[in-house]
Amino acid sequence: MKGGGGLKNLPKVELHLHLEGGAPPAFIRGLAREKKLDISGIFSEDGSYAYRDFWHFLKVYEAACTTLQTPEDFRRLTLAVLEESAASGVVYSETFLSPDFCGGRDIGAWKEYLLAIREAADEAERTMGITLRGVVTCIRHFGPEKARETALCAAETAGDFITGFGIAGDEKVGAPKDYLWSFDSAREAGLRLTAHAGEWGGPQSVRDAIRDLGVERIGHGVRAIEDLALVDEIAERGTVLEVCPGSNVTLGIYPDFRRHPIAELDRRGVKVTVSTDDPPFFHTTMAREYEELNRAFDWDEGQFLRLARQALDAAFCDADTKAKIAKKLEA
């Protein structure tokens, strides 16, 4: 097995990354200074994001987002996030985009924000060699009515860049079926579907998301391991799990990487992938995820390339984009 440098340089595919959650703390502090906003309470003494638990994390996340007020802010954010990803060897990324934070779910404003994000993505592809696609995501704890507005934004801009629709936020608020109208609207617009589940909601939340919303991917999904019949069902269906081990360990769902269920899920035939979720919040990068998984399970480069191909197969982009990224994986 090569050392850290070898793993860092392996080409990687990431399917579960929140754009705002990828904002480096220094970037957010800089925006706060520019706008004369006092959000000092969301940082620790060493300058990193500070939160007590998942629910406090959501509040800190939303406080950080108050600095992101214009399309130009999101253009700069996108470049900053993609620079971090590319430095870890990521060649293709899908990011969750929330119209809630990009124009307050107003379709006209959302289109302006999206144009700025796309301009940054095009620049990053030219200069950094990383390809980005967007998955519009409603916020569960904002409620079903706001989710409908988000879904309309998604449907209006579905195409070559906006390729998916999902839901994130507090899994303990409501049930997946409460958001069925939004998912049906996105499906009718040709968008592919994913949903956060099985992080805090337990295995039943995974079952409900698959059966009630008809998603083909699950964000996290790791708590499925507590119900082996569900694990078998996920494997048989070919449902893909967007697994974020570092996030799960930092938030205390599992005590360490060695006791994380990603390897067991993989052994049982579930299609797992590796992602960072909100990397600076969880003190991680894609390179660090690979290094920790190598330490915990002795996974070699062949295993990581297999998972990258598996992630690319599950990506929501078109066939031409997949072919282009596949060449980078084989290189």
Backbone hydrogen bonds in HBPLUS format (Angstrom, degrees):
<---DONOR---> <-ACCEPTOR-->    atom                        ^
c    i                          cat <-CA-CA->   ^        H-A-AA   ^      H-
h    n   atom  resd res      DA  || num        DHA   H-A  angle D-A-AA Bond
n    s   type  num  typ     dist DA aas  dist angle  dist       angle   num
A0006-GLY N   A0003-GLY O   3.00 MM   3  5.48 123.8  2.33 110.4 123.3     1
A0007-LEU N   A0003-GLY O   3.28 MM   4  6.68 157.0  2.34 151.8 158.2     2
A0008-LYS N   A0004-GLY O   2.85 MM   4  6.02 160.4  1.89 154.1 160.2     3
A0009-ASN N   A0005-GLY O   3.11 MM   4  6.23 148.4  2.21 142.6 149.7     4
A0010-LEU N   A0007-LEU O   3.18 MM   3  5.24 150.4  2.27 100.4 109.1     5
A0012-LYS N   A0089-GLY O   2.90 MM  77  5.74 148.2  2.00 138.9 137.6     6
A0091-VAL N   A0012-LYS O   2.85 MM  79  5.77 164.0  1.87 155.1 155.5     7
A0014-GLU N   A0092-TYR O   2.97 MM  78  6.38 165.6  1.99 157.2 159.8     8
A0094-GLU N   A0014-GLU O   2.92 MM  80  6.36 142.5  2.06 149.4 161.1     9
A0277-ASP N   A0016-HIS O   3.03 MM 261  5.45 146.2  2.14 169.0 159.0    10
A0096-PHE N   A0017-LEU O   2.77 MM  79  6.11 154.2  1.83 146.0 154.9    11
A0018-HIS N   A0277-ASP O   2.99 MM 259  6.06 167.1  2.01 162.9 161.9    12
A0022-GLY N   A0018-HIS O   2.92 MM   4  6.11 114.7  2.36 144.3 160.0    13
A0019-LEU N   A0096-PHE O   3.29 MM  77  5.98 174.3  2.30 148.0 149.7    14
A0022-GLY N   A0019-LEU O   3.09 MM   3  5.24 151.9  2.18 101.6 110.3    15
A0023-ALA N   A0020-GLU O   3.14 MM   3  5.44 165.3  2.16 111.5 114.8    16
A0027-PHE N   A0024-PRO O   2.92 MM   3  5.24 127.6  2.20 107.9 122.0    17
A0028-ILE N   A0024-PRO O   3.22 MM   4  6.65 155.8  2.28 155.0 161.5    18
A0029-ARG N   A0025-PRO O   2.86 MM   4  6.14 161.9  1.89 155.6 161.1    19
A0030-GLY N   A0026-ALA O   2.96 MM   4  6.05 151.1  2.05 138.6 146.4    20
A0031-LEU N   A0027-PHE O   3.03 MM   4  6.38 156.6  2.08 148.0 153.7    21
A0032-ALA N   A0028-ILE O   2.93 MM   4  6.17 158.8  1.98 149.7 155.9    22
A0033-ARG N   A0029-ARG O   2.97 MM   4  6.26 153.1  2.05 147.3 153.9    23
A0034-GLU N   A0030-GLY O   3.01 MM   4  6.29 162.1  2.04 149.9 154.7    24
A0035-LYS N   A0031-LEU O   2.97 MM   4  6.22 151.1  2.06 150.2 157.6    25
A0036-LYS N   A0032-ALA O   2.82 MM   4  5.70 104.9  2.39 135.4 153.1    26
A0037-LEU N   A0032-ALA O   2.84 MM   5  4.82 165.7  1.86 141.9 145.8    27
A0036-LYS N   A0033-ARG O   3.16 MM   3  4.89 154.4  2.23  97.1 104.9    28
A0042-ILE N   A0039-ILE O   3.05 MM   3  6.01 174.6  2.06 130.5 131.9    29
A0043-PHE N   A0040-SER O   3.22 MM   3  5.79 167.3  2.24 121.7 123.1    30
A0050-ALA N   A0042-ILE O   2.82 MM   8  5.42 158.0  1.87 136.7 136.6    31
A0044-SER N   A0048-SER O   2.75 MM   4  5.49 159.3  1.79 156.9 164.0    32
A0047-GLY N   A0044-SER O   2.93 MM   3  5.31 160.7  1.97 114.9 120.0    33
A0057-PHE N   A0053-ASP O   2.78 MM   4  5.96 150.3  1.87 151.1 161.2    34
A0058-LEU N   A0054-PHE O   3.00 MM   4  6.39 147.8  2.11 146.7 153.5    35
A0059-LYS N   A0056-HIS O   3.06 MM   3  5.11 117.0  2.48  96.2 111.3    36
A0060-VAL N   A0056-HIS O   2.93 MM   4  6.28 158.7  1.98 154.8 160.9    37
A0061-TYR N   A0057-PHE O   2.78 MM   4  5.95 162.7  1.81 157.3 162.4    38
A0062-GLU N   A0058-LEU O   3.00 MM   4  6.20 161.2  2.04 144.1 148.6    39
A0063-ALA N   A0059-LYS O   2.91 MM   4  6.13 146.1  2.03 142.5 152.4    40
A0064-ALA N   A0060-VAL O   2.89 MM   4  6.18 156.8  1.95 152.1 157.7    41
A0065-CYS N   A0061-TYR O   3.04 MM   4  6.36 147.0  2.16 143.3 152.8    42
A0066-THR N   A0063-ALA O   3.10 MM   3  5.36 149.3  2.20 103.5 112.6    43
A0067-THR N   A0064-ALA O   3.22 MM   3  6.03 167.5  2.23 119.6 123.3    44
A0068-LEU N   A0065-CYS O   2.99 MM   3  5.27 152.8  2.06 109.4 117.9    45
A0073-ASP N   A0070-THR O   3.04 MM   3  5.18 122.4  2.39 100.0 114.2    46
A0074-PHE N   A0070-THR O   3.27 MM   4  6.72 152.2  2.36 148.2 155.2    47
A0074-PHE N   A0071-PRO O   3.06 MM   3  5.13 115.6  2.49  95.5 110.8    48
A0075-ARG N   A0071-PRO O   2.86 MM   4  6.23 142.1  2.01 147.1 159.1    49
A0076-ARG N   A0072-GLU O   3.02 MM   4  6.27 167.2  2.03 153.3 155.0    50
A0077-LEU N   A0073-ASP O   2.87 MM   4  6.07 153.9  1.93 142.7 151.3    51
A0078-THR N   A0074-PHE O   2.91 MM   4  5.94 164.1  1.93 142.6 146.3    52
A0079-LEU N   A0075-ARG O   3.18 MM   4  6.47 161.3  2.22 149.2 153.4    53
A0080-ALA N   A0076-ARG O   2.98 MM   4  6.23 159.0  2.03 149.8 155.9    54
A0081-VAL N   A0077-LEU O   2.87 MM   4  6.13 162.3  1.90 160.2 164.6    55
A0082-LEU N   A0078-THR O   2.95 MM   4  6.05 166.8  1.97 151.2 155.2    56
A0083-GLU N   A0079-LEU O   2.95 MM   4  6.02 147.3  2.06 143.5 152.0    57
A0084-GLU N   A0080-ALA O   3.30 MM   4  6.54 155.4  2.36 141.4 146.5    58
A0085-SER N   A0081-VAL O   3.03 MM   4  6.37 159.9  2.07 149.7 155.5    59
A0086-ALA N   A0082-LEU O   2.84 MM   4  5.94 169.2  1.85 150.7 153.9    60
A0087-ALA N   A0083-GLU O   3.10 MM   4  6.19 147.6  2.21 139.8 148.0    61
A0088-SER N   A0085-SER O   2.93 MM   3  5.32 146.4  2.05 108.0 118.3    62
A0090-VAL N   A0085-SER O   3.20 MM   5  5.46 161.2  2.24 141.0 135.8    63
A0089-GLY N   A0086-ALA O   2.98 MM   3  5.07 163.0  2.01 109.7 113.2    64
A0131-THR N   A0091-VAL O   2.99 MM  40  6.10 165.1  2.01 129.6 132.5    65
A0093-SER N   A0131-THR O   2.84 MM  38  6.24 153.7  1.91 163.1 171.9    66
A0133-ARG N   A0093-SER O   3.02 MM  40  6.50 143.1  2.16 151.9 162.6    67
A0095-THR N   A0133-ARG O   2.99 MM  38  6.45 160.3  2.03 162.5 165.6    68
A0135-VAL N   A0095-THR O   2.89 MM  40  5.94 160.8  1.92 154.1 153.0    69
A0097-LEU N   A0135-VAL O   2.95 MM  38  5.92 158.3  2.00 133.2 137.9    70
A0137-THR N   A0097-LEU O   2.79 MM  40  5.72 156.0  1.85 149.3 151.1    71
A0101-PHE N   A0098-SER O   2.83 MM   3  5.63 147.4  1.93 125.7 132.0    72
A0105-ARG N   A0099-PRO O   2.95 MM   6  4.79 149.1  2.05 128.7 123.1    73
A0106-ASP N   A0103-GLY O   3.23 MM   3  5.73 162.8  2.26 116.6 121.8    74
A0110-TRP N   A0106-ASP O   2.76 MM   4  5.89 165.4  1.78 163.4 168.6    75
A0111-LYS N   A0107-ILE O   3.01 MM   4  6.20 152.6  2.09 146.7 152.4    76
A0112-GLU N   A0108-GLY O   3.37 MM   4  6.72 147.0  2.49 139.7 147.6    77
A0112-GLU N   A0109-ALA O   3.00 MM   3  5.17 121.5  2.35 100.0 115.0    78
A0113-TYR N   A0109-ALA O   3.03 MM   4  6.43 159.3  2.08 156.4 162.0    79
A0114-LEU N   A0110-TRP O   2.83 MM   4  6.02 163.6  1.85 153.6 158.9    80
A0115-LEU N   A0111-LYS O   2.96 MM   4  6.09 153.6  2.03 141.9 148.2    81
A0116-ALA N   A0112-GLU O   3.24 MM   4  6.53 156.1  2.30 144.1 149.5    82
A0117-ILE N   A0113-TYR O   2.98 MM   4  6.34 156.4  2.04 152.4 159.3    83
A0118-ARG N   A0114-LEU O   2.85 MM   4  6.08 160.5  1.89 153.8 159.1    84
A0119-GLU N   A0115-LEU O   2.94 MM   4  6.15 153.9  2.01 146.3 153.3    85
A0120-ALA N   A0116-ALA O   3.14 MM   4  6.39 155.9  2.20 144.3 150.0    86
A0121-ALA N   A0117-ILE O   2.89 MM   4  6.19 154.2  1.96 146.9 154.9    87
A0122-ASP N   A0118-ARG O   2.86 MM   4  6.09 158.6  1.90 153.2 157.8    88
A0123-GLU N   A0119-GLU O   3.05 MM   4  6.29 156.3  2.11 142.8 149.3    89
A0124-ALA N   A0120-ALA O   2.86 MM   4  6.12 158.2  1.91 151.2 157.3    90
A0125-GLU N   A0121-ALA O   2.93 MM   4  6.15 150.0  2.02 144.8 153.0    91
A0126-ARG N   A0122-ASP O   3.07 MM   4  6.34 154.8  2.14 145.3 151.7    92
A0127-THR N   A0123-GLU O   2.92 MM   4  6.11 161.2  1.96 153.0 158.3    93
A0128-MET N   A0124-ALA O   2.67 MM   4  5.10 152.3  1.74 138.5 146.0    94
A0129-GLY N   A0125-GLU O   3.29 MM   4  4.62 138.0  2.47 106.2 113.7    95
A0134-GLY N   A0161-PHE O   2.91 MM  27  5.90 167.9  1.92 142.7 146.6    96
A0163-THR N   A0134-GLY O   3.03 MM  29  6.19 146.6  2.14 161.5 168.7    97
A0136-VAL N   A0164-GLY O   3.02 MM  28  6.23 135.4  2.22 145.9 133.4    98
A0166-GLY N   A0136-VAL O   2.81 MM  30  6.26 144.2  1.93 152.9 158.7    99
A0138-CYS N   A0166-GLY O   3.01 MM  28  6.44 155.4  2.07 150.7 144.3   100
A0168-ALA N   A0138-CYS O   2.97 MM  30  6.38 159.1  2.01 164.3 170.3   101
A0142-PHE N   A0139-ILE O   2.95 MM   3  5.45 159.0  2.00 117.2 124.0   102
A0140-ARG N   A0168-ALA O   2.66 MM  28  5.77 174.2  1.66 166.0 165.7   103
A0143-GLY N   A0140-ARG O   3.09 MM   3  5.65 161.3  2.12 114.2 120.0   104
A0147-ALA N   A0143-GLY O   3.17 MM   4  6.38 146.8  2.29 142.7 152.6   105
A0148-ARG N   A0144-PRO O   3.03 MM   4  6.32 140.2  2.19 143.0 151.7   106
A0148-ARG N   A0145-GLU O   3.20 MM   3  5.23 127.0  2.49  94.0 106.7   107
A0150-THR N   A0146-LYS O   3.01 MM   4  6.36 155.3  2.07 148.1 155.2   108
A0151-ALA N   A0147-ALA O   2.83 MM   4  6.09 153.5  1.90 147.7 155.1   109
A0152-LEU N   A0148-ARG O   2.98 MM   4  6.29 148.6  2.08 146.0 154.0   110
A0153-CYS N   A0149-GLU O   3.09 MM   4  6.44 152.2  2.17 145.0 152.1   111
A0154-ALA N   A0150-THR O   2.95 MM   4  6.29 153.7  2.02 147.4 155.1   112
A0155-ALA N   A0151-ALA O   2.82 MM   4  6.08 165.3  1.84 153.3 156.6   113
A0156-GLU N   A0152-LEU O   2.98 MM   4  6.03 154.7  2.04 144.5 151.2   114
A0157-THR N   A0154-ALA O   3.14 MM   3  5.37 138.1  2.32 101.6 112.9   115
A0159-GLY N   A0162-ILE O   2.91 MM   3  5.40 161.7  1.94 153.5 149.3   116
A0192-ARG N   A0163-THR O   3.10 MM  29  6.37 175.7  2.10 140.9 139.9   117
A0165-PHE N   A0192-ARG O   2.80 MM  27  6.19 141.9  1.94 163.0 175.1   118
A0194-THR N   A0165-PHE O   3.02 MM  29  6.38 152.2  2.10 156.8 161.9   119
A0196-HIS N   A0167-ILE O   3.00 MM  29  5.97 161.2  2.04 156.8 163.0   120
A0173-VAL N   A0170-ASP O   3.17 MM   3  5.83 167.1  2.18 122.2 124.0   121
A0178-ASP N   A0175-ALA O   2.92 MM   3  5.54 151.6  2.00 120.3 128.7   122
A0179-TYR N   A0176-PRO O   2.90 MM   3  5.65 164.3  1.93 124.7 129.8   123
A0180-LEU N   A0177-LYS O   3.22 MM   3  5.08 163.3  2.25 110.6 109.3   124
A0183-PHE N   A0179-TYR O   3.18 MM   4  6.54 158.4  2.22 151.5 157.9   125
A0184-ASP N   A0180-LEU O   2.79 MM   4  5.98 159.8  1.83 159.3 165.0   126
A0185-SER N   A0181-TRP O   2.95 MM   4  6.12 157.0  2.00 148.4 154.7   127
A0186-ALA N   A0182-SER O   3.03 MM   4  6.27 157.8  2.08 145.6 151.3   128
A0187-ARG N   A0183-PHE O   2.86 MM   4  6.01 157.9  1.91 146.5 153.1   129
A0188-GLU N   A0184-ASP O   2.92 MM   4  6.11 159.9  1.96 149.3 154.2   130
A0189-ALA N   A0185-SER O   3.18 MM   4  6.40 133.4  2.41 135.3 147.2   131
A0189-ALA N   A0186-ALA O   3.09 MM   3  5.07 130.0  2.35  94.0 107.8   132
A0191-LEU N   A0186-ALA O   3.06 MM   5  5.46 159.3  2.11 155.1 148.8   133
A0190-GLY N   A0187-ARG O   2.94 MM   3  5.21 159.4  1.99 110.4 115.7   134
A0216-GLU N   A0193-LEU O   3.14 MM  23  5.99 153.6  2.21 138.8 141.0   135
A0219-GLY N   A0195-ALA O   2.77 MM  24  5.56 161.1  1.80 121.1 127.5   136
A0197-ALA N   A0219-GLY O   3.13 MM  22  6.05 165.6  2.15 157.0 153.9   137
A0221-GLY N   A0197-ALA O   2.80 MM  24  5.45 140.6  1.95 161.1 158.9   138
A0223-ARG N   A0198-GLY O   2.96 MM  25  4.77 161.4  1.99 139.5 141.1   139
A0205-SER N   A0202-GLY O   3.12 MM   3  5.75 138.0  2.31 114.3 124.1   140
A0206-VAL N   A0203-PRO O   3.01 MM   3  5.26 128.8  2.28 103.3 116.5   141
A0207-ARG N   A0203-PRO O   3.11 MM   4  6.50 162.5  2.15 155.7 159.8   142
A0208-ASP N   A0204-GLN O   2.87 MM   4  6.06 162.0  1.91 150.9 155.7   143
A0209-ALA N   A0205-SER O   3.05 MM   4  6.13 155.8  2.11 137.7 144.0   144
A0210-ILE N   A0206-VAL O   3.04 MM   4  6.27 162.1  2.08 155.1 159.2   145
A0211-ARG N   A0207-ARG O   2.97 MM   4  6.09 171.5  1.97 154.1 156.9   146
A0212-ASP N   A0208-ASP O   2.75 MM   4  5.42 158.5  1.79 144.1 151.6   147
A0213-LEU N   A0209-ALA O   3.16 MM   4  5.32 146.6  2.28 120.4 129.5   148
A0214-GLY N   A0210-ILE O   3.10 MM   4  5.06 133.3  2.33 116.6 126.4   149
A0240-VAL N   A0216-GLU O   3.17 MM  24  6.59 163.0  2.20 151.0 149.9   150
A0218-ILE N   A0240-VAL O   2.84 MM  22  6.25 156.2  1.89 163.8 169.9   151
A0242-GLU N   A0218-ILE O   2.78 MM  24  6.02 172.2  1.79 162.3 163.7   152
A0220-HIS N   A0242-GLU O   2.85 MM  22  5.21 156.0  1.91 129.0 133.5   153
A0224-ALA N   A0221-GLY O   3.13 MM   3  5.87 163.3  2.16 120.4 125.1   154
A0225-ILE N   A0222-VAL O   3.16 MM   3  6.12 172.3  2.17 124.9 126.5   155
A0226-GLU N   A0223-ARG O   3.08 MM   3  5.79 168.8  2.09 119.1 122.6   156
A0227-ASP N   A0224-ALA O   2.87 MM   3  5.58 165.8  1.89 128.2 130.5   157
A0230-LEU N   A0227-ASP O   2.90 MM   3  5.34 124.7  2.21 109.3 123.3   158
A0231-VAL N   A0227-ASP O   3.03 MM   4  6.45 151.2  2.12 146.0 155.1   159
A0232-ASP N   A0228-LEU O   2.97 MM   4  6.21 157.3  2.02 143.7 148.4   160
A0233-GLU N   A0229-ALA O   3.02 MM   4  6.28 152.3  2.10 140.0 147.8   161
A0234-ILE N   A0230-LEU O   2.84 MM   4  6.11 160.8  1.88 157.3 161.6   162
A0235-ALA N   A0231-VAL O   2.96 MM   4  6.20 160.7  2.00 150.0 155.3   163
A0236-GLU N   A0232-ASP O   2.89 MM   4  6.11 158.8  1.93 149.2 155.1   164
A0237-ARG N   A0233-GLU O   2.88 MM   4  6.05 158.3  1.93 151.2 157.0   165
A0238-GLY N   A0234-ILE O   2.99 MM   4  6.02 135.0  2.20 140.2 151.8   166
A0239-THR N   A0234-ILE O   3.20 MM   5  5.34 136.9  2.40 149.2 153.3   167
A0241-LEU N   A0271-LYS O   2.91 MM  30  6.27 164.8  1.94 162.2 167.4   168
A0273-THR N   A0241-LEU O   3.01 MM  32  6.22 131.4  2.26 163.9 177.2   169
A0243-VAL N   A0273-THR O   3.15 MM  30  5.61 135.8  2.36 123.8 130.1   170
A0275-SER N   A0243-VAL O   2.84 MM  32  6.00 136.3  2.03 156.4 162.3   171
A0248-ASN N   A0244-CYS O   3.10 MM   4  6.40 163.5  2.13 158.0 162.9   172
A0249-VAL N   A0245-PRO O   2.93 MM   4  6.20 155.5  1.99 155.8 162.6   173
A0250-THR N   A0246-GLY O   2.92 MM   4  6.02 166.7  1.94 148.9 153.1   174
A0251-LEU N   A0247-SER O   2.98 MM   4  6.09 156.9  2.03 151.5 157.4   175
A0253-ILE N   A0248-ASN O   2.90 MM   5  5.24 141.4  2.05 164.5 164.9   176
A0252-GLY N   A0249-VAL O   3.08 MM   3  5.09 152.8  2.15 101.0 109.5   177
A0259-ARG N   A0256-ASP O   3.22 MM   3  5.63 137.1  2.41 105.3 115.6   178
A0260-HIS N   A0257-PHE O   3.01 MM   3  5.01 164.2  2.03 108.2 111.9   179
A0265-LEU N   A0261-PRO O   2.87 MM   4  6.04 164.7  1.90 166.1 170.3   180
A0266-ASP N   A0262-ILE O   2.98 MM   4  6.12 157.2  2.03 143.9 150.4   181
A0267-ARG N   A0263-ALA O   2.87 MM   4  6.09 154.5  1.94 143.2 150.6   182
A0268-ARG N   A0264-GLU O   3.00 MM   4  6.19 140.9  2.15 142.4 152.2   183
A0270-VAL N   A0265-LEU O   3.03 MM   5  5.44 157.9  2.08 158.3 151.2   184
A0269-GLY N   A0266-ASP O   3.06 MM   3  5.31 160.0  2.10 111.9 114.2   185
A0278-ASP N   A0276-THR O   2.96 MM   2  5.89 114.1  2.41 116.7 100.5   186
A0281-PHE N   A0278-ASP O   2.99 MM   3  5.61 127.8  2.27 123.4 136.9   187
A0282-PHE N   A0278-ASP O   3.25 MM   4  6.40 142.3  2.41 147.4 156.9   188
A0282-PHE N   A0279-PRO O   3.13 MM   3  5.24 128.7  2.41  98.7 111.9   189
A0284-THR N   A0279-PRO O   2.95 MM   5  4.90 171.5  1.96 139.0 141.6   190
A0289-GLU N   A0285-THR O   2.96 MM   4  6.27 158.4  2.01 151.6 157.4   191
A0290-TYR N   A0286-MET O   3.11 MM   4  6.35 162.4  2.14 148.6 152.1   192
A0291-GLU N   A0287-ALA O   2.99 MM   4  6.27 159.2  2.04 148.0 154.1   193
A0292-GLU N   A0288-ARG O   2.85 MM   4  6.05 165.8  1.87 160.0 162.4   194
A0293-LEU N   A0289-GLU O   2.96 MM   4  6.12 158.4  2.01 149.5 155.7   195
A0294-ASN N   A0290-TYR O   2.88 MM   4  6.04 150.3  1.97 146.7 155.2   196
A0295-ARG N   A0291-GLU O   2.99 MM   4  6.25 154.0  2.06 144.0 150.8   197
A0296-ALA N   A0292-GLU O   2.86 MM   4  6.05 158.5  1.91 147.6 153.7   198
A0297-PHE N   A0293-LEU O   2.91 MM   4  5.78 164.7  1.93 145.7 149.9   199
A0298-ASP N   A0294-ASN O   2.74 MM   4  4.50 129.8  1.99 126.4 132.7   200
A0303-GLN N   A0300-ASP O   3.09 MM   3  5.40 120.5  2.46 103.4 116.9   201
A0304-PHE N   A0300-ASP O   3.13 MM   4  6.52 161.9  2.16 154.1 159.1   202
A0305-LEU N   A0301-GLU O   2.89 MM   4  6.08 157.1  1.94 151.3 157.4   203
A0306-ARG N   A0302-GLY O   2.97 MM   4  6.14 148.7  2.07 140.7 149.6   204
A0307-LEU N   A0303-GLN O   2.98 MM   4  6.31 156.3  2.03 150.7 156.5   205
A0308-ALA N   A0304-PHE O   2.92 MM   4  6.17 148.5  2.02 142.2 151.4   206
A0309-ARG N   A0305-LEU O   2.92 MM   4  6.16 156.3  1.98 147.2 152.9   207
A0310-GLN N   A0306-ARG O   2.93 MM   4  6.15 152.1  2.01 143.3 151.8   208
A0311-ALA N   A0307-LEU O   2.86 MM   4  6.10 150.3  1.95 144.2 151.8   209
A0312-LEU N   A0308-ALA O   2.91 MM   4  6.18 154.5  1.98 145.1 152.2   210
A0313-ASP N   A0309-ARG O   2.88 MM   4  6.15 156.4  1.94 149.4 155.5   211
A0314-ALA N   A0310-GLN O   3.17 MM   4  6.40 142.5  2.32 136.6 146.1   212
A0314-ALA N   A0311-ALA O   3.06 MM   3  5.05 121.5  2.41  93.3 108.2   213
A0315-ALA N   A0311-ALA O   2.94 MM   4  6.09 111.7  2.42 138.5 156.2   214
A0315-ALA N   A0312-LEU O   3.12 MM   3  4.94 150.8  2.21  97.5 106.5   215
A0322-LYS N   A0318-ASP O   3.03 MM   4  6.36 161.0  2.07 152.1 158.0   216
A0323-ALA N   A0319-ALA O   2.92 MM   4  6.15 156.6  1.97 150.2 156.2   217
A0324-LYS N   A0320-ASP O   3.09 MM   4  6.35 154.5  2.16 144.9 151.3   218
A0325-ILE N   A0321-THR O   2.96 MM   4  6.26 160.6  2.00 155.6 160.6   219
A0326-ALA N   A0322-LYS O   2.79 MM   4  5.91 155.5  1.85 151.2 158.7   220
A0327-LYS N   A0323-ALA O   3.27 MM   4  6.51 147.6  2.38 141.1 147.3   221
A0328-LYS N   A0325-ILE O   2.96 MM   3  5.13 121.3  2.31 100.0 115.1   222
A0329-LEU N   A0325-ILE O   3.05 MM   4  6.47 148.3  2.15 149.8 159.2   223
A0330-GLU N   A0326-ALA O   2.99 MM   4  6.26 154.4  2.06 149.3 156.0   224
A0331-ALA N   A0327-LYS O   2.99 MM   4  6.09 136.0  2.18 138.2 149.7   225
